[in-house]
Structures are given as structure tokens and as C-alpha cells.
Amino acid sequence: MTSTSAFPDDSRPDLPGEGDATDPGSPTGAAGASWHPVGDPAAGNAGQDDDGGDDNGSDDAGAVRRTSLGRGSVVMTLGTVASRASGLIRAMLLVACVGAVGTVADAFDIANKLPNMLFALISAGVLQAVLIPQILRAMNAHNARERLDKLLSISGLGLLLLTAVLVVAAPLIVWLSTLSGAWTTDERHLAVVFAYWCIPQVFFYGLYMLLGQVLNAQGKFGAYGVAPVANNVVSLLGFGAFLLVWGSAPDRGISDLSQWSSAQTAVLAGTATLGIAAQALVLVVALRRSGFRWRFRLGLRGIGLRAAGSVVGWTIGAVALEQVGVLFLTNVLGAAGRAGTSLDEAFAGNAAYTNAMTIYLLPHSLVVVSIVTVLFPRMTAAVQAGDIPGVRRDMSLGMRSAGVFSVFSTAVLVVLAVPLTGALLPSLGPDGIAAVAPIIQAMSIGIIALGATVLVRRMYFAFEDGRSIFGIQVIATVSMVVVLWGATRLLPPQWWAVAAGGAYALSTWISLLLRVRGMRRKLQGMDGRRVLQLYVRALVGALIAALLGWLTVRLLDGYDVSSWGHSVLVTAVAGIVMVVGYVLALKVLHVRELDDALAPVLRRLKR
């Protein structure tokens, strides 16, 4: 899946991780702690049945706090590599089906990202703000099984009802995303039909996140990281069948709707939704294999939601503000794409922006999200135990570990945007690459801040401080909208998508600076000097790597892509040069975090 958020937020349910070095569905998590349903004789403890008695969940909470960052994040990364690799093939096929520009590509992009937007607006903020803290509390409660059953039952039922309402409201929702007068009636109608097929993804996104957080709270991250592979496999089959029957889109996409049929709509959008359903069902199997048995129960009493009411309200407000910005961005991109169509040119619009975001998020999702996913349950448990020094240590560790990778990622995306786009999206021609690559470069300015702000944002949830999240989101949304609005007044339409990438990067940095300021007060410091030294040294190393990479690309004529093979060659050679240059520079600068990050990988390679 691809991020559709205009702001630095990983609340989407497709930021997976993996923790267990063995079978992701095994009863033993990454921390080596077993999970058993209360009253299960296999548990070997004093827990009683779900109708009464005490359920001992302290071992699970302790396991979460003992989870190894090195082991967890490395194995999560390995699992995520599998999902992202198959996801790239999925993206290649999708671009081959509809292109990266044009009316059909933009209409499908709007409809296919609506489930992400809607889930974030109404459900994801609530689940993220409440679910992990409440699951951890439930595991330590005397009625753990009952509380977990009720949490899952109420959330699942709410998601189902919500999805039904949203399907009915599809025309209104699409209208809000296509307010620009550049959309014709037929183009908007196509987007609505796509939306009818895609909006049911909301339920499966929610189910995936619900079940995934239960696994994460047990210290098991494996299935959550691998499950997207099921989505990608279904998509590969569906999109592959589409190409066999109808062939690939031209370089400038499909803008003449007389060339598009209802059967194409059904296969394309139906495949997208079926893939999300398969992704969620994988976690159902994983939970059963872990020993967890869910029983449908209704009731609000005794599950701890009353105390979470204030944080939920503030979080919903923050997410709503974020989606207002997303709607504004979507309309601007839609107008840009339609302007190109009217001039018979390929201007970057919604689809080009989404493809750029897919590539931009690769390093973040492969490494940084793995680190955050392992640390967050551990840090949440530390907050609940009152261990502020432990939270501070983990926060510093997370920011420094993420920094080693995110600083280098910035250099890679700036220098290799053109050949990398050509290599990862081989069906794009010169026009498509020219539309996508500059957006990636504009976005890349914010990737250093992205991982850090995600980690800090999660900590606000752990402290159940929704008010601060809301206040920061106001500033982030206003800054993004103002910058993008100014760009539409000063720049021609072909540059609006690039401006959107830059506005996104700016809002990321603003969010980070404001969130770090607030978190420093909560933690009585954040090891700032040590973190800043790491980022300065990494930046020096990244500049050296960027220079070496730029020279290599120039020598190979990599900014004038002639073929897919040429793009792959330039990306591989320049990428290796940059990695070697960066690692050597960090060694000279005595960056110990690099050794810590590589140690688990090297140990596994020696086995």
C-alpha cells in the first residue's frame, strides 16, 4: 500500500514490522514470551477461565519491555523487505495498467486512497491513540481475556457499520476530492464507480490494524510484516490478468474515457480490495496459531475506554485536520493533472504524486518503521510502569538508530531520483519519469525528520496526550496548505505536484520540532546533545556519499534514461558507491550507532 497522507504520520495500517526470528505464527514472540488465552491449560499458569478469576498478564507486559531492538528490527526488516519487494512489482504492474498520469490513473488513485483517508479520519486515530495502551492494560488486568474480547468485538462491529455508511456516501466523498472545476462529469463518475469498489477496504484495513496491534502487544511482529505479501500476491495476479486481456497504458496514460470499460474498472478496483482482505485474513490465522482465541462479546463496562475519552476526542480532531489538508492537496493535484490533459501534455497529478510517495517511503518503511514498531510497545509499557528514564533511553536509541538510515536515505533519493524511478517503475516512459522524479526529490528533504517525528508522535499516544497532538497538527496543516496555496498562485500547474512534495517535507519538519519540544518536557530531556552529534556526523557522511553518487551518475549518463536496463545499472552502481562511501565516512567519524545497527545483520550472515 501507499501512503496517502499529506503529513508525516504513520497511522496507516500498512506500516508493518516483524519481530520473531522463527515462525511468525509460532506461540513464541520476539522476546521469547509465550501467549496463551486465559484459562487455556497449555498456559501452565494460574489463570482462570473468562467468567471470573484472575488472569495473569504480567509476563506478557514484561516480555514487551524486554523486546530486543536489534533482533526485532532486523527480522522485521527482513519480513518487510519481502512485502515491499512484492509491493514494488505490484506498483510496476499498476502503472503498466493505467499509467502514472492521465484521467484514469488519477481517478483510480483518488478512489483507492479514499479508504486510507477515511480510515485515518474516523478510525485509525482512535485505534492508535487507544488500542495499544488498552491492550497492554488488558493483559495486566484480572479479566484480561474478557477485556480483549470486548475491545476487538466493539471495534470490529464499529468498523463494519462505518464501512457500510461510507460506501453509501461514496458520491459525496469523491465530490469533496474533486472540487476543482477541471473534473468533468464523466471523469468524476468514473472516480465514484472506482470508490464503490475500493471503500470496503476500510473494514479490512481496520481488521488488519486491530489484529496486528494484538500481535505487537505480545511482542510478535512477524505476521504483521509478512501479511502485506498476501495483498501483493493477489494484486500481482489481478493486475497481471488485466495486462494480459487489455494490455498496458500508453506513456501519457489514458485520458479518453471511451477507451475504458466497466470490466476494466471491476478487475482493477476489485483486485485492489481483494488484496487488502487477504492481508487482513493472514493475521486471523497468525493469531490462532499464537494461541489467541477470540470470542465475540459486547459491552463497554470494565474495558478502560472511559479514561481514554479525552485523548480520543483530541486525536480525532487532529486526524480530521490532517485529512482537510489531504483533501486540499488532492484537489490541487487533480487540477494539475487535468491542466496537462487539456494541453495534451503529461502533467504530474494524483497518480504521479502517489507513485513518488511509494518510492519515497521505501527506506522509511524498510528500516525506520521496523525500529519504531519494536520500540513503541516497549516504551508504552515503560510509561505505564512509570519508568521515565527507560523511556528516555529508548527514545534516544530510536532517534539515533533511525537517523543513521534516514540521513543516508535523503542523499540517495536526491541523487538517484531519476534512475531509481526508471528502475522501480519500468513501464514509465520519459514523460512519466520526468513527472515523478522531481516530486521524490522535493519530498526527500523531509525524510530525515519523518522517522523521528513518527516515534515522538507515538510517545504522545503512550502518554495519552491528545491535546498536544491536536495543537501541533493545526500548525502542520496550516503550513502545508499555505505553502501549497501560494505555489498554485506563483507556479504553473506542471510544478504543483513538486510544490506539494516540498510542502509535505516542510510540514514534517515543523511537526518534528514542535513534538520534540513538548516531549522534552515530559521526559525531562531527550539526550539531545548525543542525538544531535549523531545527525551532524551522519550528515557529513551523507554529503560525501552524495558527491560520490552524483559523479557516478554523471559518468554513466544516468540522468538521461535510455532504457530500463540502463536505469537499473546506474542505480546499482551509484547505490553501491554511495553505500561504501557512507559506511567508510561513518567509520572514520566513529559513529557507533552504525556498528550497533549492523551487528545483528552480521551475526545472522555468519550463521
Protein Blocks (a to p, Z undefined) as FASTA:
>chain_A
ZZfbfbdcfkbfklccdfblbdfkbcbdfkopacddehiaklopabdcfkbcjddfklmm
mmmmmpcfklmmmmmmmmmmmmmmmmmmmmmmmmmmnojbdjklmmmmmmmmmmmmmmmm
mmmmmmmmmmmmmmmmmmmpmklmmmmmmmmmmmmmmmmmmmmmmmmmmmmmmmmmmmpf
kbcfklmmmmmmmmmmmmmmmmmmmmmmmmmmmmmmnopaklmmmmmmmmmmmmmmmmmm
mmmmnopadfkopfblklpcfklmmmmmmmmmmmmmmmmmmmmmmmmmnopacdddedje
hnlpmmmmmmmmmmmmmmmmmmmmmmmmmmmmmmmmmmmmmnopacddfklmmmmmmmmm
mmmmmmmmmmmmmmmmmmmmmmmnopaklmmmmmmmmmmmmmmmmmmmmmmmmmmmmmmm
mmmmmmbcfklmmmmmmmmmmmmmmmmmmmmmmmmmmmmmmnopaklmmmmmmmmmmmmm
mmmmmmmmmpcfklmmmmmmmmmmmmmmmmmmmmmmmmmmmnopahlmmmmmmmmmmmmm
mmmmmmmmmmmmmmnopmlcfbfklmmmmmmmmmmmmmmmmmmmmmmnopaklmmmmmmm
mmmmmZZ
